[in-house]
Amino acid sequence: ISGSCPELRIVLIGGRRSKRNKSSTGNLILGQNVFDTSSRTDQSTARQKEVHGRLVTVVDTPGWWWGYPRENTSELDQIEIQNSVHLCPPGPHVFLLVIPVEFNFPLSVKSSLKEHLELFNADVLKHTILLFTAFSSYSEENIQHLIKKYTSVQQILQQCGNRKHFLHISESADRTQVLELFRKIEELVTNNLNNPYSKKRQKVRALVEGVLQNSHIGELNTLVIVGPQRSGKSSAGNIILGKDAFDVNKNCDSPRTTQCEIGHGVFAERRLTVVDSPGWYWRYTLQDTSEMNKLKMENSLYMCPPGPHAVLLVIVLGTAINAKYQRSLQDHMSLFGDDVWKYTIILFTRPDWLGVKTVEERIESDEGLQWLVNKCENRYHVLNNLEPNNREQVKVLLEKIEEMWVGPCIFTQKNIGPQWSGKSSAGNIILGKDVFEVNKNWYGSRTAQREIGHSVFAERRLTVVDSPGWFYIHTLQDTSEMYKLEIENSLYMCPPGPHAVLLVVELDTAVNAKYQRSVQDHMSLFGDDVWKHTIILFTMGDWLGVKTVEERIESDEGLQWLVNKCENRYHVLNNQERNNREQVKVLLEKIEEIANINFSNKIHIILKNLII
């Protein structure tokens, strides 16, 4: 039987009555047990089958507690519910609000539903049908009685344009009830002028914020695999997960990956999530690729909310990267936003093609490959498809992903005030070279805008930003708007953000009440959590003489306050020993330690100087 709509896209939503309700509904609609009914749904999942002559996609979502406000629903569940609409691009034809008929509906159900529907656009109810379900048979009279009994159900039904349907869920259920549901959905689609529900989304949030909001470095575990067709994406995903999560077709004429799929695994005591995405034809421009496939590719970022940690671009090592191939890559990677290359690692497959050559020799032999490796800032990894059980290659890949995020990047922020403070000098000592101008006269000119410097030390890439600071007795109100903007914007000169904050203080500074207020005020420019990521960098270490830094701290209540704010994190830098690289090495070790603990907030390192 063929319907008027060759394709139907359905999202199941509703409260959490039993762990079987929505998932069982999805299984009945698709005619196969594709959704897990043994435990609650904790992430939105899409499944697709041909049913009654239609290609039907059903998305199952986490439920919320009926009658409870949205604040009682976890943030992750809310993100997953929102994410559901992106799992069936370009958008669902219908939302089925699943209501179990055995449920006693409190009056609070209406307000709970209203709050949870705010996760979607305001017109969501235009695309909604109430779906009453039961695991036993009910007549139409029973359903009408239920509606009359509960005012909240009557009101919800009115908001949905009185659209409703009943499904009896059982293994021997009559399939004509599913066909009748399809008919009602098709009628709704016609009434909506064939326009599916759509919700705009922001690529940068999915790709970047996802990384910034995840916990610490040990949880860099969410990967999206992209690349041309026939490059071995699905096979690579299976090797990373250590199991057959994605269908691998060994014949060149077999169906390719046609939609985004998600797989989960555990490796080295960390949970891994891998998203496999449809590929593009290697010589197609973006214009040649269908709109549907482009939407599916974009959609891959939204299958692991709040976003992936890395994008793995899969390339077969034997591929000749000519001009057409380059353009196709450039075009299709642009679907993920301008910043995608910053988070991309090339994953070379089929290394057996190399023979006795190294991957470096292969790269040197192909200008197109050199271009691609440069785009990814020399980040690449070789995965041997012929050794699927070699877990060492997966371990090294995950280490490279961590390195991509933890690679040290240091900002400095210069202070407004006297120049005999060692602010720019501290940045130069860390970089091991004179990058920032140091004025030896107190009347010398101060830094008026942000400056950036780069260096390499102990196989780490370092970046230091020197920027205007604030005068030590100024409140935030006293500091000009221009300088406040310059101070704030220092965060953005080393995207996607800092590992730690180094607050530079001269050891001979008396941290009095005015000084404390000034520090507190100006540090607030970076948010409430800035102190969790801050290390005090004491300069002028030679000033101590025979005293220790601990004795200096004990002698000054203001310094004690400052050290307590930073949870006892500090380091001494001796400006008179510019070539002492050991002091820099120890500093970087302390920074890495705090970065590992506080990875959730920022990715690189800010060096903030507050010196008088």
C-alpha positions in Angstrom: 0.0 0.0 0.0 1.5 3.3 -1.0 0.6 6.5 0.8 0.4 10.1 -0.4 3.7 10.9 1.4 6.6 8.7 0.3 8.4 9.6 3.5 7.2 10.3 7.0 9.4 11.7 9.8 8.0 11.2 13.3 9.3 12.4 16.8 7.9 10.7 19.9 7.6 13.0 22.9 5.9 12.7 26.3 6.2 12.1 30.0 7.9 9.2 31.7 5.1 6.8 32.7 7.0 3.5 32.1 10.3 2.8 30.4 8.4 0.8 27.7 5.8 3.3 26.6 7.3 5.6 23.9 10.0 3.0 22.8 7.3 0.3 22.4 5.2 2.8 20.4 8.2 3.3 18.1 8.7 -0.4 17.7 5.0 -0.9 16.8 5.1 1.9 14.2 8.2 0.5 12.5 7.0 -3.1 12.9 10.3 -4.2 14.4 12.0 -4.1 17.8 14.6 -1.4 17.0 14.3 0.6 20.3 15.5 -0.7 23.6 12.6 -1.2 26.0 14.6 -2.7 28.9 15.7 0.7 30.3 14.7 4.3 30.1 15.6 6.3 27.0 18.5 8.6 28.0 19.3 10.0 24.5 17.3 10.7 21.4 17.6 7.9 18.9 16.5 7.7 15.2 15.5 4.5 13.4 14.3 4.1 9.8 12.3 1.4 8.1 10.0 1.0 5.1 6.4 0.6 6.4 3.3 0.4 4.2 5.1 1.8 1.2 6.6 4.7 3.0 10.1 5.4 4.3 9.4 6.1 7.9 11.8 7.6 10.4 10.9 7.5 14.1 12.9 9.4 16.7 12.5 8.3 20.3 13.3 10.9 23.0 13.9 10.9 26.8 10.7 11.5 28.8 10.1 13.9 31.5 8.2 13.3 34.8 4.5 14.0 34.1 3.2 16.8 36.2 6.6 18.1 37.2 8.1 21.5 36.1 10.9 21.5 33.5 13.5 22.5 36.2 13.1 18.9 37.5 14.2 17.5 34.1 18.0 17.3 33.8 19.9 19.6 31.5 21.2 16.7 29.5 17.7 15.3 28.9 16.5 18.7 27.8 19.3 19.0 25.3 18.5 15.5 24.0 14.8 16.4 23.6 15.7 19.5 21.7 18.2 17.6 19.6 15.5 15.2 18.4 14.3 17.4 15.6 17.8 17.4 14.0 17.8 13.6 13.8 15.3 13.5 11.0 16.4 16.3 8.6 15.1 18.6 7.3 12.6 18.3 10.2 9.8 16.1 11.5 6.4 16.0 9.9 4.7 15.3 13.2 5.3 15.1 16.9 3.3 12.3 18.5 2.6 13.2 22.1 2.4 9.8 23.7 -0.2 9.5 26.5 -0.8 6.2 28.3 -4.5 5.8 28.9 -3.9 4.1 32.3 -2.4 7.2 33.7 -4.3 9.4 36.3 -3.7 12.9 35.0 -3.1 15.6 37.7 -3.9 19.2 36.9 -0.2 20.0 36.8 0.3 17.9 33.6 -0.8 20.9 31.5 1.7 23.3 32.9 4.5 20.7 32.8 3.7 20.0 29.2 3.7 23.7 28.4 7.1 24.2 29.9 8.6 21.2 28.1 7.2 22.2 24.8 9.0 25.5 25.1 12.1 23.5 24.2 10.7 23.6 20.7 9.4 26.5 18.5 6.1 28.2 19.4 4.4 26.4 16.5 5.1 22.9 17.7 1.5 22.2 18.5 0.6 22.8 14.8 2.6 19.7 14.1 1.4 17.6 17.1 -1.1 14.6 17.3 -2.1 13.2 20.7 -1.3 9.5 20.7 -3.2 7.5 23.3 -1.5 4.1 24.0 -2.3 1.0 26.0 -1.0 -2.5 26.4 -4.5 -3.8 26.5 -7.4 -3.2 24.2 -9.5 0.0 24.5 -12.6 1.1 22.6 -13.3 4.5 21.3 -15.8 5.0 24.1 -13.1 4.3 26.6 -10.9 7.0 25.1 -13.7 9.5 25.0 -14.5 8.8 28.7 -10.8 9.4 29.5 -10.9 12.8 27.7 -14.1 13.9 29.5 -12.7 12.7 32.9 -9.6 14.9 32.8 -9.8 18.7 32.1 -6.1 18.8 31.5 -6.4 16.3 28.6 -9.3 18.2 27.1 -7.2 21.4 27.1 -4.1 19.7 25.6 -6.3 18.1 22.9 -7.8 21.5 22.0 -4.3 23.0 21.7 -3.5 20.2 19.2 -6.5 21.0 17.0 -8.4 17.9 18.4 -6.0 15.6 16.5 -5.8 12.2 18.3 -5.2 8.5 17.7 -5.2 5.3 19.7 -2.6 2.5 19.5 -3.0 -0.9 21.1 0.6 -2.0 21.8 1.1 -5.8 21.6 3.0 -8.3 19.5 -0.2 -9.4 17.8 -1.5 -5.8 17.3 -3.6 -5.0 14.2 -1.3 -3.3 11.7 -4.2 -1.3 10.2 -4.1 1.0 13.2 -0.6 2.1 12.1 -1.9 2.6 8.6 -4.7 4.8 10.0 -2.1 6.8 12.0 -0.2 7.4 8.8 -3.3 8.7 7.1 -3.9 11.2 10.0 -0.2 12.3 9.8 -0.5 12.8 6.0 -3.7 14.9 6.5 -1.7 17.0 9.0 1.1 17.4 6.5 -1.3 18.6 3.9 -2.9 21.1 6.3 0.6 22.4 7.0 1.2 22.9 3.2 3.8 20.1 3.3 6.1 22.2 5.4 7.8 20.1 8.1 8.6 21.5 11.5 12.0 23.2 11.5 14.2 24.7 14.2 17.3 26.9 13.4 20.5 25.9 15.0 24.0 27.3 15.4 27.0 25.4 14.2 29.5 27.1 16.4 27.5 26.1 19.5 27.4 22.5 18.6 31.1 22.2 17.7 32.8 24.6 20.1 30.6 24.9 23.2 30.2 21.2 23.3 33.9 20.9 24.1 34.0 23.8 26.5 31.1 22.5 28.5 32.3 18.9 28.9 34.0 17.9 32.1 37.8 17.2 32.2 40.4 15.9 29.9 39.8 12.3 30.6 36.4 12.6 29.0 37.5 13.8 25.6 35.4 11.0 24.1 32.9 12.2 21.5 34.0 12.0 17.9 32.3 12.8 14.5 33.7 10.9 11.5 33.4 12.7 8.1 34.8 12.2 4.7 34.2 11.2 1.1 32.3 8.0 0.2 34.2 4.7 0.2 37.0 6.1 2.5 36.4 3.6 5.3 34.5 5.8 7.7 32.3 3.1 9.1 35.2 0.7 9.4 37.2 3.3 11.2 34.4 3.9 13.6 34.2 0.2 14.4 37.9 0.0 15.1 37.8 3.0 17.5 34.8 1.5 19.4 36.3 -2.0 19.4 33.1 -3.6 18.0 30.9 -3.8 14.9 28.6 -0.8 15.6 28.3 0.4 12.0 27.4 -1.7 8.9 30.5 -2.1 6.7 29.8 -2.9 3.0 32.8 -4.7 1.4 31.4 -4.5 -2.1 31.9 -1.2 -4.0 28.3 -1.5 -5.3 26.8 -2.0 -1.8 24.8 0.8 -0.2 26.9 3.5 1.4 26.1 5.2 4.8 22.9 7.1 4.0 22.2 8.7 7.4 23.9 9.6 10.6 24.4 6.7 13.0 25.8 6.8 16.5 27.7 4.1 18.4 29.1 3.8 21.9 31.9 1.9 23.5 34.4 1.8 26.4 38.1 2.0 26.1 40.7 2.5 28.8 37.9 3.2 31.3 36.5 6.0 29.2 33.2 6.0 27.4 33.5 6.6 23.7 30.8 8.0 21.4 31.3 7.9 17.6 29.0 9.4 15.0 29.3 8.0 11.5 28.0 10.4 8.8 27.0 10.1 5.1 30.0 10.8 2.8 30.1 13.0 -0.3 31.2 12.0 -3.8 34.9 12.9 -3.9 34.7 15.3 -6.9 31.3 16.8 -6.1 31.2 20.5 -5.3 28.7 21.5 -2.5 26.3 22.5 -5.2 26.3 19.0 -6.7 25.5 17.4 -3.4 21.7 17.1 -2.6 20.2 19.3 0.0 19.1 16.3 2.0 22.6 14.9 2.1 24.0 18.2 3.2 21.5 18.4 6.0 22.4 14.9 7.1 26.1 15.8 7.1 25.5 19.0 9.2 23.2 16.9 11.4 26.2 14.7 12.5 27.3 17.5 14.9 24.0 17.4 16.7 23.9 13.7 17.5 26.2 14.1 20.4 25.0 17.1 22.4 26.3 19.5 23.4 28.9 18.8 20.7 31.8 16.7 19.6 35.4 16.9 20.9 37.0 16.3 17.5 36.1 15.8 13.8 38.0 12.9 12.2 38.4 13.5 8.4 38.9 10.1 6.9 41.2 9.9 3.8 42.5 6.8 2.1 46.3 7.0 1.9 46.3 6.0 -1.8 44.1 9.0 -2.7 45.5 11.6 -5.1 44.5 15.0 -3.7 44.1 16.9 -6.9 42.4 20.3 -7.4 38.9 18.7 -7.7 39.4 16.7 -4.5 40.6 19.8 -2.7 37.7 21.8 -3.7 35.2 19.1 -2.8 36.8 18.8 0.7 36.9 22.5 1.2 33.2 22.8 0.1 31.8 20.1 2.3 33.9 20.9 5.4 32.4 24.4 5.2 29.0 22.8 6.2 30.4 22.7 9.8 31.5 26.3 10.0 34.7 28.3 9.5 36.3 27.0 12.7 36.0 23.3 11.9 39.6 22.9 10.8 40.8 23.9 14.3 39.2 20.7 15.6 39.9 18.4 12.8 42.4 15.5 12.7 43.1 13.6 9.4 42.5 9.9 9.9 44.4 8.1 7.2 43.1 4.6 6.3 44.6 1.7 4.3 48.2 2.2 5.4 49.0 -1.2 3.8 49.0 0.8 0.5 52.2 2.5 1.6 54.3 -0.7 1.4 57.8 0.2 2.9 57.2 4.0 2.7 56.3 6.1 5.7 53.2 8.3 5.9 55.5 11.3 5.9 57.1 10.3 2.6 53.5 9.9 1.2 52.6 13.4 2.4 55.8 14.9 0.9 55.0 13.3 -2.5 51.6 15.0 -2.9 51.1 18.8 -2.8 47.4 18.3 -2.2 48.1 16.2 0.9 50.5 18.8 2.1 47.8 21.4 1.7 45.4 19.2 3.7 47.8 18.5 6.5 48.6 22.2 6.8 44.8 23.0 7.0 44.7 20.7 10.0 47.9 22.2 11.5 49.9 19.0 11.0 47.4 16.8 13.0 47.0 13.4 11.5 46.9 9.7 12.5 47.2 6.4 10.6 44.6 3.7 11.3 45.3 0.2 10.0 42.1 -1.3 8.9 43.8 -4.7 8.6 44.5 -4.7 12.3 41.1 -4.0 13.9 42.1 -5.5 17.2 45.2 -3.3 17.6 44.0 -1.1 20.5 47.4 0.7 20.7 46.5 2.7 17.5 43.2 3.8 19.2 45.1 4.8 22.3 47.5 7.0 20.3 44.6 8.6 18.4 42.9 9.6 21.7 46.2 11.0 23.0 46.4 13.1 19.9 42.9 14.4 20.5 43.8 15.3 24.0 47.0 17.0 22.8 44.9 19.1 20.3 43.0 20.5 23.3 45.6 20.7 25.9 48.5 22.0 23.7 49.7 24.9 25.9 48.6 28.4 24.9 49.4 31.2 27.3 47.9 34.7 27.4 49.4 37.7 29.2 47.5 40.7 30.2 49.6 43.8 30.9 48.8 46.3 33.7 48.1 50.0 33.6 50.6 51.7 35.9 54.4 51.9 36.6 56.6 50.0 34.2 59.0 48.6 36.8 56.8 45.6 37.3 58.1 42.7 35.1 54.8 42.3 33.3 56.0 42.1 29.7 59.3 40.7 31.0 57.4 37.7 32.4 55.9 37.0 29.0 59.3 37.2 27.4 60.8 34.8 30.0 58.1 32.2 29.4 58.6 32.4 25.6 62.4 32.4 25.9 62.8 35.4 23.7 62.1 39.1 23.5 58.7 39.4 21.9 57.2 42.2 24.0 58.7 45.6 24.4 60.0 46.1 28.0 60.3 49.8 29.1 63.1 50.2 31.6 62.1 53.7 32.5 59.0 54.3 34.6 57.8 57.0 32.2 58.1 54.6 29.2 55.0 54.0 27.2 52.6 51.3 28.3 50.9 48.6 26.3 47.9 50.1 24.6 46.5 47.1 22.9 46.8 43.3 22.9 49.9 41.8 21.4 50.6 38.1 20.7 53.8 36.1 20.7 54.6 32.4 20.0 57.3 30.0 20.8 58.2 26.4 21.4 59.5 24.9 24.7 59.9 21.3 25.7 57.9 20.2 22.6 55.1 22.5 23.6 53.7 25.3 21.5 53.4 28.4 23.6 51.3 31.5 22.9 51.5 34.6 25.0 49.2 37.6 24.7 50.3 40.9 26.3 47.4 43.3 26.7 46.4 46.4 28.6 45.7 45.9 32.3 44.2 48.1 35.0 45.7 50.6 37.4 46.1 48.9 40.8 43.8 51.3 42.8 41.2 51.7 40.1 37.7 50.1 40.5 36.1 48.7 37.5 34.1 51.9 37.1 37.4 53.9 37.0 38.8 51.8 34.1 37.8 53.1 30.6 35.3 51.0 28.5 38.0 50.7 25.8 40.5 49.0 28.2 37.8 46.8 29.7 37.0 45.6 26.2 40.7 45.0 25.5 41.1 43.1 28.8 38.1 40.9 28.0 39.1 40.3 24.4 42.4 38.9 25.4 40.5 35.6 25.9 39.7 35.4 22.2 43.2 35.7 20.8 43.8 32.0 21.4 40.6 30.2 20.6 38.8 28.4 21.9 39.9 29.7 25.3 42.4 29.4 28.1 43.6 26.5 30.2 44.4 28.6 33.2 44.8 32.1 34.4 48.1 33.3 35.7 47.6 36.4 37.8 51.0 38.2 38.0 51.8 40.0 41.2 55.1 41.6 42.2 56.4 40.1 45.5 57.0 43.5 47.0 53.4 44.6 46.5 51.3 45.5 49.6 47.9 43.9 48.9 45.8 46.4 50.8 42.0 46.9 50.7 42.1 49.1 47.5 44.3 46.6 45.8 42.0 43.7 46.7 38.9 45.5 45.5 40.7 46.4 42.2 41.7 42.7 41.6 38.2 41.5 42.5 36.5 44.0 40.2 38.7 43.4 37.2 38.8 39.6 37.5 35.0 39.7 37.4 35.4 40.6 33.7 36.2 37.0 33.0 33.2 35.4 34.9 32.5 34.0 38.3 34.5 30.8 37.7 37.8 32.6 36.8 39.4 31.9 40.2 39.0 28.2 39.8 41.5 28.5 36.9 43.9 31.0 38.3 47.5 30.6 39.4 49.3 33.5 41.0 52.6 34.3 39.2 54.9 36.1 41.6 57.6 38.1 39.9 60.7 39.8 41.3 61.6 36.6 43.1 65.1 38.1 43.8 63.4 40.7 46.1 62.9 38.0 48.7 66.5 37.7 49.6 66.9 34.9 52.1 63.2 34.8 52.9 60.9 32.2 51.3 57.8 33.0 49.4 55.8 31.3 52.1 57.2 33.7 54.7 56.3 36.7 52.4 52.7 35.4 52.2 52.4 34.9 55.9 53.5 38.5 56.5 50.7 40.1 54.4 46.9 39.4 55.1 46.1 40.7 51.6 48.4 38.2 50.0 46.9 35.4 52.1 43.5 36.5 50.9 44.7 36.4 47.3 46.4 33.0 47.7 43.2 31.6 49.3 41.2 32.9 46.4 43.4 30.8 44.1 43.2 27.7 46.3 46.9 27.9 47.2 48.1 27.9 43.6 51.2 30.1 43.0 54.6 30.1 41.3 57.7 32.4 41.6 59.4 33.7 38.5 62.8 35.4 38.9 63.1 38.1 36.4 66.8 38.3 37.0 67.3 34.7 35.8 65.9 35.1 32.3 67.7 32.0 31.0 66.6 29.7 33.8 64.2 27.4 31.8 63.7 25.2 34.8 61.4 27.8 36.4 59.3 27.9 33.2 59.2 24.1 33.1 57.8 23.9 36.6 55.3 26.6 35.8 54.0 24.7 32.8 53.7 21.6 34.9 51.5 23.5 37.4 49.4 24.8 34.5 48.9 21.3 33.1 47.8 20.1 36.5 45.1 22.8 36.8 44.1 22.3 33.2 43.5 18.6 33.8 41.3 19.4 36.8 39.4 22.4 35.3 39.2 21.3 31.7 35.4 22.0 31.6 35.7 25.8 31.4 38.5 26.8 29.2 41.0 25.2 26.9 44.1 27.3 26.8 46.1 29.4 29.3 45.7 33.1 30.1 48.5 35.0 31.7 46.9 37.9 33.5 49.3 40.5 34.9 48.3 42.7 37.9 51.5 44.5 38.9 52.3 47.8 40.5 
